[in-house]
């Protein structure tokens, strides 16, 4: 499975701690991540909607974490079927497979 955060890494940074897995970032070139994300040796974790749609159609299960105020825009721009997993503390989790 792949884990993605929509927006600032800080909104879901505990996911990295508890899952011990690389986190991908949609719209994540913000705040403290912006500067380092431009280095030539930066890991390829910064995604745009086209990247996410390509991965979303793939065989891997994708979990996409977002703050609720950003949820409607995320779903509109993703423009693909999503499956709701959970909502807690003003944040939601979706996946690409039932």
C-alpha positions in Angstrom: 0.0 0.0 0.0 1.0 3.6 -0.6 0.2 6.4 1.8 -0.5 10.0 0.6 -1.1 13.2 2.4 -3.0 16.0 0.7 -1.3 19.3 1.6 1.1 20.0 4.4 3.1 17.0 5.6 2.7 18.3 9.2 -1.1 17.5 9.1 -0.3 13.8 9.0 3.3 13.5 10.0 2.3 10.9 12.7 1.4 8.5 9.9 5.1 8.3 9.1 6.0 7.6 12.7 3.4 4.9 13.3 3.5 3.2 9.8 7.3 3.5 9.3 6.6 3.9 5.6 7.4 6.5 3.0 4.7 9.2 2.7 3.8 10.7 -0.7 2.6 14.3 -0.8 -0.1 15.7 -3.0 0.1 19.5 -3.0 2.9 19.1 -0.5 5.4 21.7 -1.6 4.4 24.1 1.2 5.9 25.5 4.4 9.1 23.8 5.4 9.0 21.2 2.6 9.1 23.7 -0.2 12.8 24.6 -0.1 14.2 21.0 0.2 11.8 19.6 -2.4 13.6 21.5 -5.2 17.0 19.8 -4.6 18.1 17.5 -7.4 18.5 14.6 -4.9 15.1 15.1 -3.2 13.1 11.9 -3.1 10.3 11.7 -5.7 7.5 12.1 -3.1 6.0 15.4 -4.3 3.0 14.6 -6.5 0.5 16.5 -8.6 -3.0 15.4 -9.5 -1.9 13.7 -12.7 0.6 11.6 -10.7 -2.0 10.6 -8.2 -4.6 9.7 -10.9 -2.0 7.4 -12.5 -1.2 5.7 -9.2 -4.9 5.6 -8.2 -5.6 3.4 -11.3 -2.7 1.1 -10.6 -2.7 -2.2 -8.8 -1.4 -0.8 -5.4 -3.9 0.2 -2.7 -3.6 3.9 -2.1 -4.6 5.6 1.2 -5.2 9.3 0.8 -5.3 11.4 3.9 -6.7 15.0 3.9 -8.0 17.7 6.1 -11.8 18.1 5.8 -11.7 21.7 4.6 -9.6 20.5 1.6 -11.7 17.4 1.0 -14.2 18.8 -1.6 -11.5 20.3 -3.7 -9.4 17.1 -3.5 -12.3 14.9 -4.7 -13.2 17.3 -7.5 -9.6 17.5 -8.8 -9.0 13.8 -8.4 -12.1 13.1 -10.4 -11.9 9.3 -9.9 -13.9 6.8 -7.8 -12.9 6.9 -4.1 -13.9 4.8 -1.2 -14.3 6.4 2.2 -12.4 4.7 5.1 -12.6 7.0 8.1 -13.1 10.5 9.4 -11.8 11.8 12.8 -10.6 15.1 14.2 -11.4 17.1 11.1 -9.5 14.7 8.8 -10.6 12.0 6.4 -9.0 8.9 4.8 -9.9 7.5 1.4 -8.7 4.6 -0.6 -8.8 3.6 -4.3 -10.1 0.1 -3.8 -13.2 -1.4 -2.1 
